[in-house]
Amino acid sequence: MTNQLQSVSVFGLGKLGSCIAATLAQRGFDVLGVDIDPEKVARINAGQPPVEEPRLAESIAAGRPRLRATVNPDEAVATQATFFIPPSPSLPDGSFSNEYLLKAMYPLAKALRAAGKKHHLFVVSSTTTPGAVQQVIIPMLEKETGWVCGRDFGVCYNPEFIALGNVIQGLLEPDLVLIGESDPESGERLEGLYRRYNSNQPRLARMSIPSAELTKISVNSYITMKISFTNQLRLIADQLPGADIRDILGAIGADTRIGSKYLRPGLSYGGPCFPRDNRLLAYAASQVGLEAPLAAAADRVNELTKQQLMERVRALAAPGDAVAVLGLAYKPDTYIVEESAGLYLAQHLKRLGHRVFVHDFAATPANSPALLEFEALPDLNALRRSSEIKVVAICCPWPQYRGLSLPAAVKLADPWGLAGGPRGETSEADRA
């Protein structure tokens, strides 16, 4: 293996970057974390996690002899490769902004030029709009270094496929490692790193950078279409007397061409990746003069699923009734509420004049400020003692909600089927 990678830097110590830095150090690499936030840097250097994520603290402790952090990007010149994981916010047209990625890469490019240090490997881990790396990122790097990509330095596009709440395992034991390479040597160097980093033997897919950019968003777009198909079928089954969506989905998932993953009754998809990547695929199609009707339809069904939940809950509540929304996070084991069904429901009920109580096992007003406008339920016992709450909706399938016991008069919307049979005046047809 040519120029095997051992010393790496990670720019951006957020939810993903801090986990990448910690697990690389845990697996024996020398790692420098870089961030503009001095508090995150201080926490890493103190052996503490800068963000909330299961197993992150343990990974930092295991890799601490080989992990340190700094606010000075010039220190990364001493490393062989740099992973860049800054935010890539969506723009109104559905594309992703390159602003933060360019800001992160620019100072290192200048520092490498000043040091005369060639053959650095730039690894883009943030999701980008297809075409952005070749059309925007690489030209900037060539301009600032004065060098030629593929000869004097390398670039790889290497997004991760992880789920918040399970990032550590997702990094160490992925199904797929996606590598878009500017040149074969750069791809070979990054492949060699992953063969020592991963604790399983995942599929290592090397390809051109544009192919990898399209692959990344296509994986998530396919999953969203599968979720929206499930929700579309559930909406139909809800209106067909005698139809049981669980029986239907169980039978469909037995077909190996389809598979059972993501075929379960529930609600809309949310979070920081699925909705954005699906819309980005539609944008990418429009940029080459095409449409992506499946991606657009998945998005429409997703919004329809949220609206249907709100309509079901409103049908259970009298005007002004107090409603408890349980599960504001978009999925269990994370506090992220971005585009979640629970947040959508709580916000719309509040605007319609309902008093809204909220509860989640991870999301709080401190880590998710969107919850500040609602009344907090400190625990589920408070829900059982309350005489004000008339309707309860379970919007995130936290396992702790399983078998939830409620006063007999309280009506329940339980799309995940966690709490058992219908309560109070709620019939099976009334359950969201």
C-alpha positions as CSV (number, residue, x, y, z in Angstrom):
1,M,0.0,0.0,0.0
2,T,1.4,3.4,-1.0
3,N,1.8,5.9,1.7
4,Q,-0.4,4.1,4.3
5,L,-2.5,6.6,6.3
6,Q,-1.7,6.7,10.0
7,S,-2.1,10.3,11.1
8,V,-5.4,12.0,10.3
9,S,-7.3,15.2,11.2
10,V,-11.0,15.7,11.5
11,F,-12.5,19.2,10.9
12,G,-15.9,19.6,12.6
13,L,-16.5,18.0,16.0
14,G,-20.2,17.8,15.9
15,K,-22.5,14.8,16.1
16,L,-20.7,12.8,13.4
17,G,-17.2,14.4,13.4
18,S,-16.6,13.8,17.1
19,C,-17.6,10.1,16.7
20,I,-15.3,9.7,13.7
21,A,-12.4,11.3,15.5
22,A,-12.9,9.2,18.6
23,T,-13.3,5.9,16.8
24,L,-10.4,6.5,14.6
25,A,-8.2,7.0,17.7
26,Q,-9.8,4.0,19.4
27,R,-8.8,1.9,16.4
28,G,-5.2,3.0,16.6
29,F,-4.9,6.1,14.4
30,D,-3.3,9.3,15.5
31,V,-6.1,11.9,15.4
32,L,-6.3,15.7,15.6
33,G,-9.7,17.1,15.9
34,V,-10.3,20.7,14.7
35,D,-13.2,22.9,15.5
36,I,-14.0,26.6,15.7
37,D,-15.8,26.0,19.0
38,P,-13.3,26.2,21.8
39,E,-15.7,24.4,24.2
40,K,-15.8,21.3,22.0
41,V,-12.0,21.4,21.7
42,A,-11.6,21.7,25.5
43,R,-14.0,18.8,26.1
44,I,-12.1,16.5,23.7
45,N,-8.8,17.4,25.3
46,A,-10.3,16.7,28.8
47,G,-11.5,13.3,27.6
48,Q,-15.1,14.3,27.6
49,P,-17.7,14.0,24.8
50,P,-18.5,17.3,23.1
51,V,-22.0,16.1,22.0
52,E,-24.6,13.6,23.3
53,E,-24.3,10.2,21.6
54,P,-24.3,6.7,23.1
55,R,-20.9,5.1,23.5
56,L,-19.0,8.3,22.5
57,A,-17.6,8.8,26.0
58,E,-16.3,5.3,26.0
59,S,-14.7,5.7,22.6
60,I,-13.0,8.9,23.6
61,A,-11.6,7.2,26.7
62,A,-10.3,4.3,24.7
63,G,-8.6,6.5,22.1
64,R,-7.5,9.3,24.4
65,P,-3.7,8.6,24.1
66,R,-4.0,9.2,20.4
67,L,-6.6,11.9,20.3
68,R,-6.3,15.7,20.8
69,A,-8.1,18.7,19.5
70,T,-7.3,22.3,18.5
71,V,-8.9,25.5,17.1
72,N,-5.9,26.1,14.9
73,P,-6.4,24.5,11.4
74,D,-2.7,25.0,10.5
75,E,-1.8,22.1,12.9
76,A,-3.5,19.7,10.5
77,V,-0.6,20.2,8.1
78,A,1.3,17.6,10.0
79,T,-1.4,15.0,9.3
80,Q,-1.6,12.9,6.2
81,A,-5.4,13.1,5.6
82,T,-8.2,15.3,6.7
83,F,-11.9,14.4,7.1
84,F,-14.2,17.5,6.6
85,I,-17.6,17.2,8.3
86,P,-19.0,20.8,8.6
87,P,-22.8,21.5,8.2
88,S,-24.2,21.5,4.7
89,P,-27.5,23.3,5.1
90,S,-30.3,23.0,2.5
91,L,-31.0,25.9,0.3
92,P,-34.5,26.9,-0.8
93,D,-34.2,25.1,-4.2
94,G,-33.3,21.8,-2.4
95,S,-29.5,21.9,-3.1
96,F,-27.0,21.9,-0.3
97,S,-24.8,24.9,0.6
98,N,-21.0,24.5,0.1
99,E,-20.3,27.6,2.3
100,Y,-19.2,25.8,5.5
101,L,-17.3,23.2,3.6
102,L,-15.3,25.8,1.7
103,K,-14.7,27.8,4.9
104,A,-13.3,24.6,6.5
105,M,-11.1,23.5,3.6
106,Y,-9.7,26.9,2.6
107,P,-7.3,27.6,5.6
108,L,-5.8,24.1,5.4
109,A,-5.2,24.5,1.6
110,K,-3.4,27.8,2.3
111,A,-1.4,26.3,5.2
112,L,-0.3,23.3,3.1
113,R,0.9,25.6,0.3
114,A,2.8,27.7,2.8
115,A,4.5,24.6,4.1
116,G,5.2,23.2,0.7
117,K,3.6,19.9,1.8
118,K,2.1,18.0,-1.1
119,H,0.2,14.7,-1.3
120,H,-2.3,15.5,1.4
121,L,-5.6,13.7,1.1
122,F,-8.8,15.8,1.5
123,V,-11.8,13.7,2.5
124,V,-15.2,15.2,2.1
125,S,-17.6,13.5,4.5
126,S,-20.4,16.1,4.4
127,T,-23.2,15.3,1.9
128,T,-22.8,17.5,-1.2
129,T,-25.0,18.3,-4.2
130,P,-24.0,16.0,-7.1
131,G,-21.3,17.8,-9.1
132,A,-20.2,20.1,-6.2
133,V,-16.9,18.4,-5.4
134,Q,-15.6,18.5,-9.0
135,Q,-17.2,21.9,-9.9
136,V,-16.6,23.8,-6.7
137,I,-14.4,22.1,-4.1
138,I,-11.6,20.8,-6.2
139,P,-11.2,24.1,-8.2
140,M,-10.9,26.0,-4.9
141,L,-8.3,23.6,-3.6
142,E,-6.3,23.9,-6.8
143,K,-6.5,27.7,-6.8
144,E,-5.4,28.0,-3.1
145,T,-2.6,25.4,-3.3
146,G,-1.4,26.2,-6.8
147,W,-1.2,22.4,-7.3
148,V,-3.0,19.8,-9.4
149,C,-5.6,17.5,-7.9
150,G,-4.7,13.8,-8.5
151,R,-1.0,14.6,-8.8
152,D,0.0,16.9,-6.0
153,F,-2.9,16.2,-3.6
154,G,-6.0,13.9,-3.6
155,V,-9.7,14.3,-2.9
156,C,-12.2,11.6,-1.9
157,Y,-15.9,12.0,-1.3
158,N,-16.7,9.7,1.6
159,P,-20.1,10.2,3.3
160,E,-21.1,7.9,6.2
161,F,-24.3,6.0,6.4
162,I,-25.2,6.2,10.1
163,A,-28.2,6.7,12.3
164,L,-28.1,9.2,15.2
165,G,-28.2,7.2,18.5
166,N,-26.2,4.4,16.9
167,V,-23.3,6.3,15.3
168,I,-20.4,4.5,16.9
169,Q,-21.6,1.0,15.7
170,G,-22.6,2.5,12.3
171,L,-19.1,3.8,11.8
172,L,-17.2,0.7,13.0
173,E,-19.6,-1.9,11.4
174,P,-21.1,-0.4,8.3
175,D,-22.9,-2.3,5.5
176,L,-21.1,-0.1,3.0
177,V,-18.1,2.2,2.8
178,L,-18.6,4.6,-0.1
179,I,-15.4,6.2,-1.7
180,G,-15.6,8.6,-4.5
181,E,-12.0,9.2,-5.7
182,S,-10.2,11.9,-7.7
183,D,-7.6,9.3,-8.7
184,P,-6.9,5.6,-8.0
185,E,-4.1,6.3,-5.5
186,S,-6.3,8.5,-3.3
187,G,-9.0,5.8,-3.3
188,E,-6.5,3.1,-2.5
189,R,-5.1,5.1,0.5
190,L,-8.6,5.7,1.9
191,E,-9.6,2.0,1.3
192,G,-6.5,1.0,3.3
193,L,-7.5,3.1,6.2
194,Y,-11.0,1.6,6.3
195,R,-9.7,-2.0,6.1
196,R,-7.9,-1.2,9.4
197,Y,-10.7,1.0,10.9
198,N,-13.8,-1.2,10.4
199,S,-14.3,-4.1,12.7
200,N,-16.3,-6.0,10.2
201,Q,-15.7,-6.5,6.5
202,P,-18.1,-4.1,4.7
203,R,-18.6,-3.7,1.0
204,L,-16.0,-1.1,-0.1
205,A,-17.4,0.7,-3.1
206,R,-14.9,2.8,-5.0
207,M,-16.1,5.0,-7.9
208,S,-15.9,8.4,-9.4
209,I,-16.8,11.3,-7.2
210,P,-20.0,12.3,-9.1
211,S,-21.1,8.6,-8.9
212,A,-20.5,8.6,-5.2
213,E,-22.4,11.9,-4.6
214,L,-25.4,10.4,-6.5
215,T,-25.1,7.1,-4.6
216,K,-25.3,8.8,-1.2
217,I,-28.5,10.6,-1.7
218,S,-30.0,7.7,-3.7
219,V,-29.7,5.3,-0.7
220,N,-31.6,7.6,1.5
221,S,-34.1,8.5,-1.2
222,Y,-34.9,4.8,-1.7
223,I,-35.4,4.3,2.0
224,T,-37.8,7.3,2.1
225,M,-39.8,5.9,-0.8
226,K,-40.1,2.6,1.1
227,I,-41.3,4.4,4.2
228,S,-43.8,6.5,2.2
229,F,-45.1,3.3,0.4
230,T,-45.7,1.8,3.8
231,N,-47.6,4.9,5.0
232,Q,-49.5,5.1,1.8
233,L,-50.6,1.5,2.2
234,R,-51.5,2.1,5.9
235,L,-53.7,5.1,5.0
236,I,-55.6,2.9,2.5
237,A,-55.9,0.0,5.0
238,D,-57.3,2.3,7.6
239,Q,-60.3,3.0,5.4
240,L,-60.9,-0.6,4.4
241,P,-63.0,-2.5,6.9
242,G,-61.3,-5.7,8.1
243,A,-57.8,-4.8,6.7
244,D,-54.9,-5.2,9.1
245,I,-51.8,-3.3,8.1
246,R,-49.5,-5.4,10.2
247,D,-50.6,-8.6,8.5
248,I,-50.3,-6.9,5.1
249,L,-46.8,-5.6,5.8
250,G,-45.6,-8.9,7.3
251,A,-46.6,-10.8,4.2
252,I,-45.1,-8.2,1.8
253,G,-41.8,-8.2,3.7
254,A,-41.5,-11.9,3.4
255,D,-40.8,-11.5,-0.3
256,T,-37.0,-11.4,-0.6
257,R,-37.1,-8.9,-3.4
258,I,-38.7,-6.4,-1.0
259,G,-37.5,-7.4,2.5
260,S,-38.9,-6.4,5.9
261,K,-36.7,-3.4,6.8
262,Y,-38.7,-0.2,7.2
263,L,-42.0,-2.1,6.6
264,R,-43.7,-1.4,9.8
265,P,-46.8,0.7,10.7
266,G,-45.8,4.1,12.0
267,L,-45.4,7.7,11.0
268,S,-43.5,10.0,8.7
269,Y,-39.7,10.0,8.3
270,G,-37.8,13.0,9.7
271,G,-34.4,14.0,11.0
272,P,-31.4,15.8,9.4
273,C,-30.8,13.4,6.5
274,F,-33.8,11.6,5.0
275,P,-36.0,14.6,4.1
276,R,-33.1,16.7,2.8
277,D,-31.4,13.9,0.8
278,N,-34.7,13.0,-0.9
279,R,-35.3,16.6,-1.9
280,L,-31.7,16.9,-3.1
281,L,-32.3,14.0,-5.5
282,A,-35.2,15.8,-7.1
283,Y,-32.9,18.9,-7.4
284,A,-30.1,16.9,-9.0
285,A,-32.6,15.5,-11.6
286,S,-33.8,19.1,-12.4
287,Q,-30.2,20.2,-13.0
288,V,-29.8,17.7,-15.9
289,G,-33.3,18.5,-17.3
290,L,-35.1,15.6,-15.8
291,E,-37.8,15.0,-13.1
292,A,-37.6,12.6,-10.1
293,P,-41.3,11.9,-9.6
294,L,-40.8,9.1,-7.1
295,A,-38.7,11.3,-4.8
296,A,-41.3,14.1,-5.1
297,A,-44.1,11.6,-4.4
298,A,-42.3,10.2,-1.3
299,D,-42.1,13.7,0.1
300,R,-45.8,14.4,-0.6
301,V,-46.9,11.2,1.1
302,N,-44.6,12.0,4.1
303,E,-46.3,15.4,4.6
304,L,-49.7,13.7,4.1
305,T,-48.9,11.3,6.9
306,K,-48.2,14.2,9.3
307,Q,-51.4,15.9,8.3
308,Q,-53.4,12.7,8.7
309,L,-52.0,12.3,12.2
310,M,-53.1,15.8,13.1
311,E,-56.6,15.2,11.7
312,R,-57.0,12.0,13.7
313,V,-55.9,13.7,17.0
314,R,-58.1,16.7,16.3
315,A,-61.0,14.3,15.8
316,L,-60.4,12.8,19.3
317,A,-60.1,16.2,21.0
318,A,-62.8,18.8,21.6
319,P,-61.9,22.4,20.9
320,G,-59.3,23.7,23.4
321,D,-58.7,20.2,25.0
322,A,-55.3,19.6,26.4
323,V,-53.3,17.1,24.4
324,A,-50.1,15.3,25.4
325,V,-47.6,14.5,22.6
326,L,-45.3,11.7,23.6
327,G,-42.0,11.4,21.6
328,L,-40.8,14.6,20.0
329,A,-37.5,13.1,18.7
330,Y,-37.7,11.9,15.1
331,K,-36.5,8.5,16.3
332,P,-35.5,6.8,19.5
333,D,-32.0,7.2,21.0
334,T,-31.6,10.8,19.9
335,Y,-32.8,14.2,20.9
336,I,-33.0,15.6,17.4
337,V,-36.6,16.9,16.6
338,E,-35.9,18.2,13.1
339,E,-38.9,17.4,10.9
340,S,-40.3,15.0,13.4
341,A,-43.9,14.0,13.4
342,G,-44.2,14.8,17.1
343,L,-43.0,18.4,16.6
344,Y,-45.2,18.9,13.6
345,L,-48.2,17.7,15.6
346,A,-47.4,19.8,18.7
347,Q,-46.9,23.0,16.7
348,H,-50.1,22.6,14.7
349,L,-52.2,21.7,17.8
350,K,-50.8,24.7,19.6
351,R,-51.7,27.1,16.7
352,L,-55.2,25.7,16.7
353,G,-55.8,26.7,20.3
354,H,-55.0,23.4,22.1
355,R,-53.0,23.3,25.3
356,V,-50.1,21.1,24.5
357,F,-48.0,19.0,26.9
358,V,-44.9,17.2,25.6
359,H,-42.6,14.4,26.8
360,D,-39.6,12.7,25.3
361,F,-36.8,10.5,26.8
362,A,-34.0,12.5,25.2
363,A,-35.3,15.8,23.6
364,T,-35.6,18.6,26.2
365,P,-35.9,22.4,25.9
366,A,-32.2,22.6,26.7
367,N,-31.0,20.6,23.7
368,S,-34.0,21.2,21.4
369,P,-35.2,24.8,21.9
370,A,-38.2,24.2,19.6
371,L,-39.9,22.6,22.7
372,L,-39.8,25.8,24.7
373,E,-43.2,26.8,23.5
374,F,-44.9,23.8,25.0
375,E,-45.7,22.6,28.6
376,A,-43.3,19.9,29.7
377,L,-44.4,16.6,31.3
378,P,-41.6,15.7,33.7
379,D,-42.4,12.0,33.6
380,L,-45.1,9.6,32.6
381,N,-46.5,9.5,36.2
382,A,-47.5,13.1,35.8
383,L,-49.5,12.1,32.7
384,R,-51.3,9.5,34.7
385,R,-52.1,11.9,37.5
386,S,-53.3,14.7,35.2
387,S,-57.0,15.5,35.0
388,E,-56.6,18.1,32.3
389,I,-55.1,16.0,29.5
390,K,-57.9,14.5,27.3
391,V,-55.9,13.0,24.4
392,V,-52.5,11.4,24.2
393,A,-50.6,10.8,20.9
394,I,-47.4,8.6,20.7
395,C,-45.3,10.0,17.9
396,C,-41.9,8.3,18.5
397,P,-41.6,4.6,19.2
398,W,-39.5,4.8,22.4
399,P,-39.7,1.3,23.9
400,Q,-40.4,2.9,27.3
401,Y,-43.9,3.8,26.0
402,R,-44.8,0.1,25.5
403,G,-47.7,-0.9,27.6
404,L,-48.5,2.7,28.6
405,S,-51.3,2.9,31.2
406,L,-53.7,5.8,31.0
407,P,-56.9,6.9,32.8
408,A,-59.9,5.3,31.2
409,A,-61.3,8.6,29.9
410,V,-58.1,9.5,28.0
411,K,-58.3,8.9,24.3
412,L,-55.2,7.5,22.6
413,A,-53.6,7.9,19.2
414,D,-50.9,5.2,18.9
415,P,-49.7,4.6,15.4
416,W,-46.9,2.4,16.5
417,G,-49.1,0.0,18.4
418,L,-47.0,0.3,21.6
419,A,-49.7,0.9,24.2
420,G,-52.0,-2.1,23.4
421,G,-55.7,-1.8,22.6
422,P,-57.8,1.3,22.2
423,R,-58.6,3.4,25.2
424,G,-61.8,5.3,26.2
425,E,-63.9,6.3,23.3
426,T,-61.2,5.4,20.8
427,S,-61.9,2.6,18.4
428,E,-59.3,0.9,16.3
429,A,-60.4,3.0,13.3
430,D,-59.7,6.1,15.4
431,R,-56.1,5.2,16.1
432,A,-53.6,7.3,14.0
